[in-house]
């Protein structure tokens, strides 16, 4: 994706997230479990994304060079969460719209600029929107370009963050074949001559699989499914 595409994508995901969470509360209540994050209720999911968006809005708005001055919010009551989350989404969108992507800001990654925040927040909102839609049992497809970019970000940023010293000693390549993007990406490329498995599906389903929102049986697996799952699980982002 091009840099100018991230903010419109974030806005679309934020709008979908708001719709899905409001419908989820109406249909199932705030205590409904989130299938992709079974330790979370719907209230936890909404609060989490609101917290994340509040933090990154602060980073961008203040051009923070470290996070030490950030003040953590107090959790709001459930009946205030939808309004609070909508306000935090608007705040983040406004902060990003008013910033040059090349401006330096603190991030937890090697890249330290607003462009990194734009990409990360577009991807954060896309995955959490799928989380909210799972509560309803009606997950909309993630656009192929956004999902393929999400796979790239997962490989370039998340894998490196989880495994800063490189792949584990027992690493095996796993090919991710996105049929709707006519593209392939590889986890642990070069660690062995032959991939242990090829996982085939839409880019969106592959993205949700590597983020452990859907099981590998949501994909077509050619090869050792158990070992492929272990390779993805080795990217521990907790």
C-alpha positions as CSV (number, residue, x, y, z in Angstrom):
1,X,0.0,0.0,0.0
2,X,1.0,3.6,-0.6
3,X,1.4,5.9,2.4
4,X,-1.6,8.0,1.5
5,X,-3.8,4.9,1.6
6,X,-3.4,4.2,5.3
7,X,-5.5,7.0,6.8
8,X,-8.5,6.3,4.6
9,X,-8.2,2.6,5.4
10,X,-8.0,3.5,9.1
11,X,-11.2,5.6,8.9
12,X,-13.1,2.8,7.1
13,X,-12.0,0.3,9.7
14,X,-12.9,2.6,12.6
15,X,-16.3,3.1,11.2
16,X,-16.8,-0.6,10.7
17,X,-15.5,-1.3,14.2
18,X,-18.0,1.2,15.7
19,X,-20.9,-0.4,13.8
20,X,-19.9,-4.0,14.7
21,X,-19.4,-3.2,18.4
22,X,-22.7,-1.4,18.7
23,X,-24.5,-4.3,17.0
24,X,-22.6,-6.8,19.2
25,X,-23.6,-5.0,22.4
26,X,-27.2,-4.9,21.2
27,X,-27.3,-8.6,20.2
28,X,-25.1,-10.1,22.9
29,X,-24.2,-7.6,25.6
30,X,-20.9,-6.3,26.8
31,X,-19.9,-9.6,28.4
32,X,-19.9,-11.4,25.0
33,X,-16.7,-13.3,24.4
34,X,-14.4,-12.4,21.5
35,X,-13.7,-15.7,19.6
36,X,-10.3,-14.5,18.3
37,X,-9.3,-13.3,21.8
38,X,-11.0,-15.7,24.1
39,X,-9.7,-14.0,27.3
40,X,-11.5,-10.8,26.2
41,X,-15.1,-9.7,26.5
42,X,-16.6,-7.3,23.9
43,X,-16.0,-4.5,26.5
44,X,-12.4,-5.4,26.8
45,X,-12.0,-5.3,23.1
46,X,-13.5,-1.8,22.8
47,X,-11.5,-0.5,25.7
48,X,-8.3,-2.0,24.3
49,X,-8.6,-0.3,20.9
50,X,-9.6,3.0,22.5
51,X,-6.5,2.8,24.7
52,X,-4.3,2.0,21.8
53,X,-5.7,4.8,19.6
54,X,-5.5,7.3,22.5
55,X,-1.9,6.5,23.1
56,X,-0.8,6.8,19.4
57,X,-2.8,10.0,19.0
58,X,-0.9,11.5,21.9
59,X,2.5,10.3,20.4
60,X,1.7,11.9,17.0
61,X,0.0,15.1,18.4
62,X,2.9,15.8,20.8
63,X,5.6,14.5,18.5
64,X,6.8,12.5,21.5
65,X,10.3,11.2,21.4
66,X,9.7,8.8,24.3
67,X,6.5,7.6,26.0
68,X,7.5,8.5,29.6
69,X,5.2,11.5,29.9
70,X,2.1,9.7,28.7
71,X,-0.7,9.4,31.4
72,X,-2.7,6.2,31.3
73,X,-6.5,6.7,31.2
74,X,-8.8,5.3,33.8
75,X,-11.1,2.7,32.4
76,X,-14.6,4.0,31.6
77,X,-17.9,2.3,32.5
78,X,-19.3,0.0,29.9
79,X,-22.2,2.3,29.0
80,X,-19.7,5.0,28.1
81,X,-17.4,2.9,26.0
82,X,-19.0,3.3,22.6
83,X,-18.8,7.1,22.8
84,X,-15.4,7.1,24.3
85,X,-14.0,4.8,21.6
86,X,-15.6,6.9,18.8
87,X,-13.9,10.0,20.3
88,X,-10.5,8.3,20.5
89,X,-10.8,7.1,16.8
90,X,-11.6,10.6,15.7
91,X,-8.7,12.0,17.8
92,X,-6.2,9.5,16.2
93,X,-7.5,10.3,12.7
94,X,-7.2,14.0,13.3
95,X,-3.6,13.7,14.7
96,X,-2.5,11.6,11.7
97,X,-4.2,13.9,9.2
98,X,-2.3,16.8,10.7
99,X,1.2,15.2,10.7
100,X,3.9,14.8,8.0
101,X,4.5,11.0,7.7
102,X,8.2,11.7,7.7
103,X,8.2,13.5,11.1
104,X,10.1,11.7,13.7
105,X,8.2,10.3,16.7
106,X,8.8,7.5,19.2
107,X,7.7,4.0,18.3
108,X,8.6,0.7,19.8
109,X,10.1,-0.5,16.5
110,X,13.3,0.4,14.7
111,X,11.5,2.8,12.4
112,X,10.7,6.0,14.3
113,X,8.3,8.2,12.3
114,X,4.6,9.0,11.7
115,X,4.5,6.7,8.7
116,X,5.2,3.7,10.9
117,X,2.3,4.8,13.2
118,X,0.0,5.2,10.1
119,X,0.7,1.7,8.9
120,X,0.5,0.1,12.4
121,X,-2.8,1.8,13.3
122,X,-4.4,0.9,9.9
123,X,-3.5,-2.7,10.6
124,X,-4.4,-2.7,14.3
125,X,-7.9,-1.4,13.4
126,X,-8.4,-3.9,10.6
127,X,-7.7,-6.9,12.8
128,X,-9.7,-5.6,15.7
129,X,-12.6,-4.9,13.4
130,X,-12.5,-8.6,12.4
131,X,-12.5,-9.4,16.2
132,X,-15.7,-7.4,16.7
133,X,-17.3,-8.9,13.6
134,X,-16.5,-12.4,14.9
135,X,-18.7,-11.7,17.9
136,X,-21.6,-11.2,15.4
137,X,-20.6,-14.2,13.3
138,X,-20.3,-11.9,10.3
139,X,-16.7,-11.1,9.4
140,X,-16.4,-8.9,6.3
141,X,-13.5,-9.8,4.0
142,X,-10.4,-7.6,4.6
143,X,-9.4,-5.9,1.3
144,X,-6.7,-7.8,-0.4
145,X,-4.3,-4.9,-0.6
146,X,-4.7,-4.0,3.1
147,X,-4.3,-7.7,4.1
148,X,-1.2,-8.3,2.0
149,X,0.3,-5.2,3.5
150,X,-0.6,-6.6,6.9
151,X,1.2,-9.8,6.1
152,X,4.2,-7.8,5.1
153,X,4.1,-5.8,8.3
154,X,3.8,-8.9,10.3
155,X,6.8,-10.4,8.6
156,X,8.9,-7.2,8.6
157,X,8.0,-5.8,12.0
158,X,6.3,-8.3,14.3
159,X,8.5,-11.3,13.5
160,X,11.6,-9.1,14.0
161,X,10.2,-7.7,17.2
162,X,9.4,-11.2,18.6
163,X,12.6,-12.8,17.4
164,X,15.3,-10.0,17.4
165,X,18.1,-12.6,17.2
166,X,16.6,-14.2,14.1
167,X,14.6,-17.4,13.6
168,X,14.7,-20.1,16.2
169,X,17.1,-23.0,15.7
170,X,14.3,-25.3,14.7
171,X,12.7,-22.9,12.2
172,X,11.2,-24.2,9.0
173,X,9.9,-22.0,6.1
174,X,6.2,-21.6,5.8
175,X,4.8,-20.2,2.5
176,X,1.7,-17.9,2.7
177,X,-0.1,-17.9,-0.7
178,X,-2.7,-15.2,-1.0
179,X,-5.0,-16.2,-3.9
180,X,-6.8,-12.9,-4.1
181,X,-3.5,-10.9,-4.3
182,X,-1.7,-13.4,-6.6
183,X,1.2,-13.2,-4.1
184,X,3.3,-15.3,-1.8
185,X,5.2,-14.5,1.3
186,X,7.4,-16.8,3.4
187,X,7.9,-17.0,7.2
188,X,11.5,-17.9,8.0
189,X,12.6,-17.8,4.4
190,X,16.0,-19.4,3.9
191,X,16.0,-21.4,7.2
192,X,15.7,-24.7,5.3
193,X,15.9,-25.6,1.6
194,X,12.3,-26.7,1.4
195,X,9.2,-25.2,3.1
196,X,7.4,-27.4,5.6
197,X,4.0,-26.3,4.3
198,X,2.2,-23.9,2.0
199,X,-0.9,-22.1,3.5
200,X,-3.3,-21.0,0.8
201,X,-6.3,-18.6,1.2
202,X,-7.3,-15.0,0.8
203,X,-4.8,-12.5,2.1
204,X,-7.3,-11.6,4.8
205,X,-7.7,-15.1,6.0
206,X,-3.9,-15.5,6.0
207,X,-3.6,-12.3,8.0
208,X,-6.1,-13.5,10.6
209,X,-4.4,-16.8,10.8
210,X,-0.9,-15.4,11.5
211,X,-2.5,-13.2,14.1
212,X,-4.1,-16.4,15.5
213,X,-7.7,-15.1,15.0
214,X,-8.6,-18.1,12.9
215,X,-7.2,-21.7,13.0
216,X,-5.1,-23.0,10.1
217,X,-8.0,-25.2,9.0
218,X,-9.6,-22.0,7.7
219,X,-6.9,-22.3,5.0
220,X,-5.8,-24.9,2.5
221,X,-2.7,-26.5,4.0
222,X,-0.3,-28.4,1.7
223,X,2.3,-30.0,4.0
224,X,2.8,-30.4,7.7
225,X,-0.1,-28.4,9.3
226,X,1.1,-29.1,12.9
227,X,4.6,-27.9,12.2
228,X,3.4,-24.9,10.3
229,X,1.2,-24.0,13.3
230,X,4.2,-24.3,15.6
231,X,6.3,-22.0,13.4
232,X,3.5,-19.3,13.5
233,X,3.2,-19.8,17.3
234,X,6.9,-19.2,17.7
235,X,6.3,-15.6,16.8
236,X,5.1,-14.8,20.4
237,X,3.8,-11.2,20.6
238,X,2.6,-11.4,24.2
